[in-house]
């Protein structure tokens, strides 16, 4: 893939003037076991071979609709705190895009599952969804721009990598293939490359301690990504 920022586990070859590697490389290398576990999760493998139960996919779509509403808010905060005009435009645009995805893509998926977007919105927010979005919002509001960027980045980057990997395998199920196509699409890959580049730019100005904190946020929300798919697989609900 020819671009200034790669989506593979190897980040851009150029590093910081002080000799530090790009922050994106450090972050991605740090979650290699998490990403491997995501690809091996039965929810993901079930998308590819078509064996994923419809109820599990329905749970995912419903919770993703809830998630994207708060994710859009997190992106809006990142836009407000971005130090450059490029960052403001990027995150503001993506915040709008997250709402559009909720309204359009999820409505289409719910229709394919025999339901409606209104029915999905009426269902409760699950435990993992609540925990994930609470962490995101706490980080973007309470931390620095780099903290917030690191926290929102896995939702971009992991979905792009998963979509890219699954696109090569396809799916015999038309509904699941539609989902794979959305995130494997080159347009989405380009959006992610742009955000990864913003992370590297912010990382160049950060101290080692600030970069370490950003990596911790990135790792935490990467774990939440695995947990989100696992919650859908288990059809997670509140225990009491």
N, C-alpha and C positions, 0 to 999 in steps of 0.2 A: 504494500500500500504506500504510494508515494505522496507524502505530505510532510509538513514541518514537524508534526507530532504523530508518533506511531501509537496505535492502540494495542500493540502486542505487549507482552510482559517486559520487553526491552524498551526502555524509554529513550528519548533522543540522545544521541551520542555526545552532543555538546554539553558542557557542565558549567558550573559557576566559576567566576573569575578566580575565586579562592581555591579552586580545585575540588569543591564539593560536587557530587553528581546531581543531576536534576532532581528536584523533590519528587516528581512523578515516578521516577525510577525507584527511589527509596520506598515510596508508598506502595507501589504495585508489588515490588519484590517482597515486601513485608506481609502481603496478604495471599501469597501464592498458595498456601495450604487451604485457605478459605475458598478461594476461587476454584480450586480443584474439587473441594467438597461440594460446591454448588453444582458444577458440571456433572458430578456423580449422583446428585440427589434424585430420588425416584420421581419427583415432580418434573424435573428437567428431562430426564431420560424418557418419562412417560409422554411428554410433549413430542419428542422425536419419533418414538415408535407407535404413537397413537393410543397407548394403553392408559393414559391418565384419565381417571374417572371424571365425568362431567361435573360432579358435585365439587371436586377439588378445584377445578378450573373456575367454577362459579364463585367459590369462596375467594379465590385469588382476585377475580375481577371486582367483586364487591369491596374487598378490603383495599384494593389498589385505588378504587374510586375515592374512598375515604382518605387514603394516604396522600393522593395527589393534591387534594385541597390544601392540606397543611404544607406539603412540599412547595406548592406555589407561593405560599406565604414566606417560607424560608428563602426561596429564591428572590423574592421581592426585597427582603432584608439585605441579602447579599448585594443586590443591585444598588441599594441605598448607601451601602458602605464601600462599594468598589472604588478604588483610588483612581481608576482611569475611565475615560469615556467609553472605551471598548468594553470594559467590564460592566458598566452601567447598562449599556445597550444589550449586551449578551444575556445578563441575568433577568433584565426586565422582559426581554423577548421570550425567554424560556419560561418565566412565570406565567405569562399569557398562554404559552404553548401547553403548559401543564393543565390549565383549566380547559383548554380546547380538547386536549386528549381525553380528559374526564368526560366531557359532554358528548364528544363524537365517537371516539374509538370504543369507550366502555359501553356506550349505548348500543353500538353495533354488536358488540360481543354479547351483551345481555339479550338482545333480540335473538341472536343465534342460539342462546341457551334457553330460550322460551320465557324470558322475563323482560322487564323494562328498567330503565335508569331510575325511575321513581321508586320502584320496589327495592333496588339496590341501596338507594340513599336512605331508605327507611330502616334498613338492617343495622344492628349495633356495630360500632367500631370494636374490633377484636383486641385482645390483650397485647399481642405483639405489635399491631399497628399503632396502638396508643403509646406503647413504650418507645417505639422507633420515632414517631413524629414528635413526641415530647422531648426526646433527646435532641433531635434536629433543631427544634425551635429554641430550646434552652441554649444550644451552642451558638446559633446565629445571633441571638439577641444578647447573650452574655459574654461572648468571646470576641476575638478580633475578626477582621475580614478573612484572614487566612484560616482561622479556626472554622468559620462558617463554610468557606469554600471546601475545605477538606471534608467536612461532615456531609455536604450535599453531593460531593463528587462520586462516591460509589454508585449511587443510583444512576448516574449517567454512564459511568465507565464500565461497571459490571454488566449492565444491560446490553451495552454495545458489544462487549466481548462475548457474552452468551449468545446474543443475536447473530453475531458473526460466525460463531462456532456451529450453531444450530442451522443456520442458513445453508451450510455446506452439506448437511445431512437431510434437510427437509423433514416433512412429516406426512404420513398418509391421511391424516385427519385435516380436512380443509379449514376448520376453525382454528386449529392449533398452528397450521401453516400461515394463516393470516397474522397471528400474533408474532411468529418468528420473523415474518417479512417486515413488520414495522420496525423492529429493533436491529435487524440485519441490513436494513436499507442504507445506502451510501449517504443519503441526506442526514440521517441520524448520526452516522459515524462522523460526518463532518462537524456537526454540533459538538460532539464529544471531544474531538481533537482541539476545538477552540477552547473549551473549558479546561482541558488538561494543560494547554499552553498558558492560560491565565494562572493556573496553580504553579507552574514553573516560574513564571514572572514574579509572583508573590513570594515564592520560596527563595529567589535570589536575594531579596532584601531582608529576609528573616534571619534571626540569630539561630544558632544551633538548638537552643532551648525551644524557640518558637517552632522550628521545623519538627522537633521531637513531639511537641504537643499536637501539631497538625497530623503527624503520622498516627498518633493515638486516636484522634477523632476519626480519621480515615479507616483505621482498623476496626473501631467500634461499629461504625455504620455498615461496614462490609459484613461484619458478623450479623447485624440486623437483616441484611439482605438474605443471607442463608436462612435466618429464622423466619423471615416473611414467607419464603417458599415452603418451608417446613410447616408453618402454621396452616397454610392452605392445604398441604398434603394431609395433615391431621384433622382438618376442618375444625380448627381451634375455636373454643368458645370460653366464656368466663366460667370458672369452676363453681362460683357461688353467686 
